[in-house]
Amino acid sequence: MPIDDFRHRESNAKKPDSMSRRQWLFDAIAFVGGAAAIKTLLAKNADADEHHLTKELEALINREWHGEKNINDIHFELIALHGMQKFYESRAHPEATFMSAEQIAAGGGICACCSDEGNTEFCNKEGKKMMQARSPGSGILDAIDRDDKDPFAPEFMEKKARRLLDAGVTVVTSHRLCGAAKMVFGERIQWLRENDEDQEADKIEKEGAETYGQRWANSVATLMQKIGKAEGIGYVNEIRSAHIKKLNRPDEIHVARIIYVTDDNAFDSSNKEFPKGFVEQTGGEDLSTVLRHVDILRRIGFDNEHGFGTKFSEKPSEQFVICCIANEPHRLEAIMAHARKQVSTLQPPEVRKKIRVEGFIRK
């Protein structure tokens, strides 16, 4: 599937209001399974309208939707009633929403981690929690904007390496079950086959999506070391890569009912006083790029087999929440305005009613 079809399908103003179940499923699982997985699924089940969940998976989705002791129901009811600002301020320990200066110093730098809600924290070699800079696949996803879909292209890798160095990142991570890596993996193979480079496509396919993402993180960290040594960056010896094998979510599904879009790297997604969610850092990026990532992540949550799907509704406490976080009122207004504008373009119109844009200013 051409990635432009996936990325822009919902924003196409000329498309009909009603979308077939087959077309929606094709779009919704693209991030999770990649092009190859979509083709396999549709080949096995030509009538996608007839697919069913197993009882075990349905029970898992129901259990995770409500959360332990119905904590998700409580949290999202409060957010719907009072908004994210009051929700944040009403936490028993609102200061724990962000890592303290002492925690940041003890953690010894910044870890580049995927936006996946299962990546709630990463520790340094001494076991102290590091600050996280979050982006889908720790940055690999942006390769889908390239004509050749190649994350290993020298200019792409150098741009990513320098951006991470500028941000003070010392650890670049990949993780198991990474949808971003799997998506780029599938798109790269498809591009190679379409351009008669079957030998290279076979080589990558044999490697597998998880190893592909791990190789990319290793390569970026190695390039950061090379640039750091050449330019005399003081912490170059601390730069490394890591592969995260254990996620703080079930393997079978994504459990995010919220995505945090934040200017602040100190936001701590391991804080249990907040709902577990995707995290996307703005990091000085153009907000249109950031919010494109947000919509890809939102689609994961809306998938019926890999997320909460039809459990999202127009009821305020059952809407998917885009939570913007900033340090100044004018900046919060800007991020929320961009998010609302994006939501207003989504098709079919029914999906817009199942999303709410919230936000809060760090105190």
KOLLUM-526072 format. One record per residue (C-alpha): residue number from 1; residue in three letters; chain; z, x, y. Coordinates in Angstrom, 3 decimals. Last residue first. Layout:
<recs>
i aa ch Z X Y
NUM ALA A Z X Y
...
</recs>
This chain:
<recs>
i aa ch Z X Y
363 LYS A 37.348 2.951 24.514
362 ARG A 33.992 3.017 22.769
361 ILE A 31.759 0.235 24.030
360 PHE A 30.814 -2.518 21.601
359 GLY A 27.775 -4.219 20.197
358 GLU A 26.224 -7.321 18.686
357 VAL A 22.700 -8.378 17.791
356 ARG A 22.519 -11.290 15.359
355 ILE A 20.052 -11.741 12.519
354 LYS A 19.460 -14.826 10.324
353 LYS A 17.784 -16.833 13.067
352 ARG A 15.139 -14.147 13.469
351 VAL A 14.192 -14.535 9.792
350 GLU A 13.134 -18.147 10.354
349 PRO A 10.452 -17.020 12.834
348 PRO A 8.325 -15.532 10.044
347 GLN A 7.867 -13.042 11.528
346 LEU A 9.902 -10.749 13.704
345 THR A 9.031 -10.409 17.397
344 SER A 12.349 -11.644 18.812
343 VAL A 14.239 -9.152 16.619
342 GLN A 12.515 -6.269 18.383
341 LYS A 13.379 -7.598 21.822
340 ARG A 16.971 -8.151 20.756
339 ALA A 17.232 -4.540 19.569
338 HIS A 15.744 -3.139 22.767
337 ALA A 18.151 -5.227 24.859
336 MET A 21.079 -4.137 22.690
335 ILE A 20.241 -0.455 23.198
334 ALA A 19.882 -0.854 26.973
333 GLU A 23.016 -2.968 27.377
332 LEU A 25.042 -0.411 25.435
331 ARG A 23.724 2.338 27.698
330 HIS A 24.669 0.423 30.831
329 PRO A 28.169 -0.270 29.475
328 GLU A 28.938 3.389 28.661
327 ASN A 30.111 5.094 25.452
326 ALA A 27.720 3.334 23.100
325 ILE A 27.651 1.394 19.831
324 CYS A 25.043 -1.190 18.805
323 CYS A 25.841 -3.513 15.887
322 ILE A 22.837 -5.143 14.233
321 VAL A 24.462 -7.904 12.186
320 PHE A 22.871 -9.803 9.295
319 GLN A 23.947 -13.423 9.635
318 GLU A 26.443 -15.122 7.347
317 SER A 29.317 -15.512 9.837
316 PRO A 26.935 -16.975 12.406
315 LYS A 25.421 -19.547 9.981
314 GLU A 21.670 -19.027 10.194
313 SER A 21.666 -17.553 6.701
312 PHE A 21.963 -14.300 4.780
311 LYS A 22.761 -15.072 1.143
310 THR A 19.004 -15.258 0.599
309 GLY A 18.682 -11.507 0.225
308 PHE A 22.007 -9.746 -0.422
307 GLY A 20.479 -6.438 -1.488
306 HIS A 18.428 -4.876 -4.277
305 GLU A 17.197 -8.022 -6.027
304 ASN A 16.934 -10.532 -3.179
303 ASP A 15.876 -8.032 -0.516
302 PHE A 17.323 -8.903 2.893
301 GLY A 19.621 -5.878 3.005
300 ILE A 16.710 -3.550 2.303
299 ARG A 14.704 -5.279 4.996
298 ARG A 17.414 -4.450 7.523
297 LEU A 17.026 -0.770 6.671
296 ILE A 13.313 -0.901 7.464
295 ASP A 14.156 -2.831 10.632
294 VAL A 16.668 -0.234 11.745
293 HIS A 14.210 2.593 11.127
292 ARG A 11.765 0.829 13.453
291 LEU A 14.720 0.481 15.823
290 VAL A 15.142 4.245 15.988
289 THR A 11.463 4.802 16.660
288 SER A 11.414 2.183 19.442
287 LEU A 14.614 3.721 20.799
286 ASP A 12.945 7.073 21.486
285 GLU A 15.266 9.589 19.928
284 GLY A 18.140 11.184 21.835
283 GLY A 20.259 11.133 18.681
282 THR A 19.966 7.355 18.222
281 GLN A 22.052 7.543 15.063
280 GLU A 21.421 4.967 12.362
279 VAL A 24.268 3.853 10.124
278 PHE A 23.965 1.352 7.269
277 GLY A 27.022 -0.744 6.645
276 LYS A 30.518 -1.120 5.200
275 PRO A 32.479 -3.647 7.227
274 PHE A 35.061 -2.076 9.563
273 GLU A 38.795 -1.651 8.952
272 LYS A 37.851 0.509 5.963
271 ASN A 36.846 3.427 8.207
270 SER A 34.453 5.524 6.100
269 SER A 31.697 4.870 8.651
268 ASP A 33.362 7.163 11.188
267 PHE A 31.565 7.155 14.549
266 ALA A 31.866 10.737 15.853
265 ASN A 28.097 11.113 16.146
264 ASP A 28.156 8.657 19.062
263 ASP A 24.900 7.144 20.265
262 THR A 25.188 4.516 17.554
261 VAL A 23.184 1.881 15.761
260 TYR A 25.556 0.444 13.159
259 ILE A 23.885 -1.729 10.542
258 ILE A 25.583 -4.770 9.046
257 ARG A 25.610 -6.804 5.829
256 ALA A 25.302 -3.635 3.770
255 VAL A 25.875 -3.869 0.015
254 HIS A 22.771 -2.125 -1.328
253 ILE A 22.339 -2.836 -5.016
252 GLU A 22.283 -1.424 -8.544
251 ASP A 24.017 1.912 -8.008
250 PRO A 27.138 0.191 -6.682
249 ARG A 28.452 1.568 -3.383
248 ASN A 30.336 4.641 -2.145
247 LEU A 27.700 7.018 -3.459
246 LYS A 28.222 9.877 -5.900
245 LYS A 25.609 12.581 -6.435
244 ILE A 25.225 13.935 -2.900
243 HIS A 22.907 16.951 -2.901
242 ALA A 23.805 19.789 -0.555
241 SER A 21.965 22.139 1.796
240 ARG A 23.289 25.149 3.672
239 ILE A 23.940 26.545 7.140
238 GLU A 27.282 28.349 7.493
237 ASN A 25.680 31.801 7.740
236 VAL A 23.661 30.652 10.766
235 TYR A 26.798 29.866 12.801
234 GLY A 26.063 32.285 15.640
233 ILE A 22.408 31.505 16.273
232 GLY A 20.712 34.833 16.903
231 GLU A 17.148 33.579 17.329
230 ALA A 15.605 35.200 14.257
229 LYS A 18.696 34.502 12.145
228 GLY A 18.796 30.863 13.198
227 ILE A 15.074 30.355 12.606
226 LYS A 15.371 31.663 9.041
225 GLN A 18.578 29.754 8.351
224 MET A 17.042 26.536 9.698
223 LEU A 14.017 27.135 7.460
222 THR A 16.273 27.426 4.421
221 ALA A 18.100 24.224 5.418
220 VAL A 14.777 22.390 5.781
219 SER A 13.585 23.633 2.393
218 ASN A 16.779 22.613 0.596
217 ALA A 16.642 19.128 2.152
216 TRP A 12.987 18.783 1.076
215 ARG A 13.692 20.003 -2.442
214 GLN A 16.433 17.381 -2.801
213 GLY A 14.070 14.645 -1.678
212 TYR A 11.458 15.724 -4.234
211 THR A 14.132 16.087 -6.928
210 GLU A 15.079 12.443 -6.351
209 ALA A 11.490 11.228 -6.263
208 GLY A 10.288 12.855 -9.479
207 GLU A 8.817 16.301 -10.113
206 LYS A 6.173 14.928 -12.482
205 GLU A 4.827 12.775 -9.667
204 ILE A 4.674 15.813 -7.412
203 LYS A 2.591 17.822 -9.897
202 ASP A 0.358 14.855 -10.727
201 ALA A -0.365 14.324 -7.015
200 GLU A -1.186 18.034 -6.604
199 GLN A -3.682 17.829 -9.478
198 ASP A -5.043 14.497 -8.268
197 GLU A -6.172 15.765 -4.884
196 ASP A -9.087 13.343 -4.617
195 ASN A -8.152 12.092 -1.118
194 GLU A -6.966 8.662 -2.262
193 ARG A -4.938 10.399 -4.956
192 LEU A -3.238 12.670 -2.425
191 TRP A -2.472 9.769 -0.082
190 GLN A -0.923 7.737 -2.927
189 ILE A 1.228 10.677 -4.002
188 ARG A 2.449 11.155 -0.421
187 GLU A 3.226 7.438 -0.042
186 GLY A 5.250 7.359 -3.256
185 PHE A 7.362 10.404 -2.378
184 VAL A 7.800 9.112 1.194
183 MET A 9.240 5.862 -0.178
182 LYS A 11.374 7.587 -2.800
181 ALA A 12.843 9.933 -0.204
180 ALA A 13.700 6.981 2.026
179 GLY A 15.106 4.955 -0.868
178 CYS A 17.580 7.651 -1.858
177 LEU A 18.988 6.822 -5.304
176 ARG A 20.675 10.221 -5.473
175 HIS A 21.362 12.013 -2.243
174 SER A 19.869 14.605 0.080
173 THR A 21.956 16.582 2.517
172 VAL A 21.487 19.110 5.305
171 VAL A 24.685 21.014 6.170
170 THR A 25.328 23.019 9.350
169 VAL A 24.059 20.624 12.010
168 GLY A 24.708 21.728 15.606
167 ALA A 22.424 19.084 17.134
166 ASP A 19.997 21.718 18.439
165 LEU A 19.870 23.191 14.945
164 LEU A 19.049 19.770 13.517
163 ARG A 16.240 19.293 16.024
162 ARG A 14.933 22.779 15.305
161 ALA A 14.788 22.128 11.561
160 LYS A 13.103 18.727 12.010
159 LYS A 10.372 20.110 14.273
158 GLU A 9.921 23.091 11.978
157 MET A 9.560 20.829 8.953
156 PHE A 6.906 18.678 10.600
155 GLU A 4.951 21.708 11.836
154 PRO A 5.046 23.355 8.398
153 ALA A 3.913 20.239 6.452
152 PHE A 6.572 19.701 3.766
151 PRO A 7.177 16.075 4.754
150 ASP A 3.547 15.238 3.885
149 LYS A 2.470 11.636 4.560
148 ASP A -1.101 12.926 5.163
147 ASP A -1.687 10.819 8.290
146 ARG A 1.866 11.463 9.441
145 ASP A 4.043 8.482 10.341
144 ILE A 5.344 8.369 6.756
143 ALA A 6.859 11.804 7.388
142 ASP A 9.504 10.128 9.559
141 LEU A 11.351 9.114 6.380
140 ILE A 12.382 12.707 5.638
139 GLY A 15.007 12.750 8.391
138 SER A 18.309 12.735 6.528
137 GLY A 16.694 10.298 4.061
136 PRO A 17.069 7.620 6.712
135 SER A 18.970 9.135 9.682
134 ARG A 22.680 9.828 10.224
133 ALA A 24.421 12.771 11.900
132 GLN A 27.812 12.949 10.195
131 MET A 31.036 14.638 11.330
130 MET A 32.665 16.550 8.516
129 LYS A 35.683 15.526 6.421
128 LYS A 37.829 18.375 5.168
127 GLY A 37.599 19.415 1.501
126 GLU A 37.630 23.167 2.167
125 LYS A 33.941 23.411 1.268
124 ASN A 33.132 20.805 3.912
123 CYS A 33.452 17.093 3.273
122 PHE A 30.941 14.257 3.542
121 GLU A 31.717 10.635 4.352
120 THR A 30.468 7.059 4.058
119 ASN A 27.183 7.856 2.385
118 GLY A 26.992 4.602 0.401
117 GLU A 25.777 2.729 3.472
116 ASP A 22.526 4.697 3.286
115 SER A 21.689 6.145 6.717
114 CYS A 21.131 9.543 5.087
113 CYS A 23.279 12.519 6.030
112 ALA A 22.924 15.548 8.322
111 CYS A 26.389 17.134 8.247
110 ILE A 27.977 18.408 11.443
109 GLY A 30.295 21.336 11.987
108 GLY A 33.544 22.771 10.689
107 GLY A 35.485 19.750 9.537
106 ALA A 38.643 21.037 11.185
105 ALA A 37.053 20.889 14.647
104 ILE A 35.796 17.355 14.086
103 GLN A 39.132 16.219 12.724
102 GLU A 40.965 17.693 15.718
101 ALA A 38.549 16.112 18.181
100 SER A 39.233 12.777 16.511
99 MET A 36.741 10.982 14.313
98 PHE A 35.793 7.564 15.606
97 THR A 36.813 4.093 14.396
96 ALA A 40.209 5.617 13.602
95 GLU A 41.264 5.088 17.242
94 PRO A 40.983 1.341 16.645
93 HIS A 43.938 1.537 14.224
92 ALA A 45.138 -2.012 13.598
91 ARG A 41.707 -3.240 14.655
90 SER A 41.698 -5.770 17.503
89 GLU A 39.713 -3.577 19.894
88 TYR A 36.813 -3.298 17.480
87 PHE A 36.740 -7.044 16.757
86 LYS A 37.035 -7.751 20.464
85 GLN A 33.955 -5.658 21.187
84 MET A 32.123 -6.863 18.070
83 GLY A 32.081 -10.545 18.993
82 HIS A 34.917 -13.103 18.920
81 LEU A 34.035 -15.911 16.521
80 ALA A 31.096 -14.360 14.657
79 ILE A 32.836 -10.980 14.404
78 LEU A 36.018 -12.661 13.147
77 GLU A 34.076 -14.623 10.503
76 PHE A 32.279 -11.428 9.558
75 HIS A 35.525 -9.564 8.922
74 ILE A 37.267 -12.330 6.971
73 ASP A 34.263 -13.052 4.730
72 ASN A 33.858 -9.320 4.164
71 ILE A 37.517 -8.964 3.189
70 ASN A 37.254 -11.642 0.498
69 LYS A 40.046 -9.958 -1.529
68 GLU A 37.560 -7.169 -2.313
67 GLY A 34.187 -8.036 -0.836
66 HIS A 32.551 -11.442 -0.369
65 TRP A 28.970 -10.189 -0.663
64 GLU A 30.027 -7.561 -3.206
63 ARG A 31.250 -10.167 -5.677
62 ASN A 28.228 -12.427 -5.248
61 ILE A 25.792 -9.511 -5.659
60 LEU A 27.654 -8.292 -8.764
59 ALA A 27.632 -11.776 -10.292
58 GLU A 23.875 -12.094 -9.674
57 LEU A 23.349 -8.700 -11.261
56 GLU A 25.305 -9.664 -14.374
55 LYS A 23.627 -13.060 -14.662
54 THR A 20.234 -11.377 -14.546
53 LEU A 18.195 -12.185 -11.465
52 HIS A 15.032 -14.205 -11.770
51 HIS A 11.337 -13.678 -11.052
50 GLU A 9.120 -16.784 -10.869
49 ASP A 7.811 -16.412 -7.328
48 ALA A 6.580 -12.947 -8.257
47 ASP A 3.801 -14.510 -10.362
46 ALA A 2.020 -11.375 -11.551
45 ASN A 5.202 -10.099 -13.117
44 LYS A 4.758 -6.847 -14.982
43 ALA A 1.911 -5.730 -12.707
42 LEU A 3.892 -6.868 -9.670
41 LEU A 6.859 -4.724 -10.654
40 THR A 4.750 -1.678 -11.497
39 LYS A 2.790 -1.912 -8.248
38 ILE A 6.010 -2.203 -6.255
37 ALA A 7.582 0.738 -8.080
36 ALA A 4.585 2.962 -7.331
35 ALA A 4.581 2.041 -3.640
34 GLY A 8.206 3.011 -3.064
33 GLY A 11.229 1.484 -4.742
32 VAL A 13.847 0.791 -2.096
31 PHE A 11.720 1.020 1.002
30 ALA A 8.953 -1.156 -0.399
29 ILE A 11.344 -3.742 -1.802
28 ALA A 11.012 -6.181 1.081
27 ASP A 7.312 -5.908 1.694
26 PHE A 6.038 -6.752 -1.788
25 LEU A 8.797 -9.352 -2.155
24 TRP A 7.600 -11.071 1.008
23 GLN A 3.956 -11.110 -0.112
22 ARG A 4.817 -12.567 -3.523
21 ARG A 7.161 -15.161 -1.981
20 SER A 4.299 -16.294 0.232
19 MET A 4.893 -16.100 3.968
18 SER A 4.907 -19.181 6.189
17 ASP A 4.626 -18.676 9.943
16 PRO A 1.062 -17.503 9.682
15 LYS A 0.184 -13.990 10.876
14 LYS A -1.400 -13.588 14.292
13 ALA A 1.691 -12.126 15.992
12 ASN A 1.864 -9.214 13.587
11 SER A 5.424 -7.903 14.021
10 GLU A 6.439 -8.726 10.448
9 ARG A 3.504 -6.840 8.928
8 HIS A 3.888 -3.782 11.120
7 ARG A 5.671 -1.274 8.945
6 PHE A 4.447 -2.432 5.554
5 ASP A 0.779 -2.776 6.548
4 ASP A 0.975 0.523 8.417
3 ILE A 2.298 2.113 5.215
2 PRO A -0.909 1.448 3.383
1 MET A 0.000 0.000 0.000
</recs>
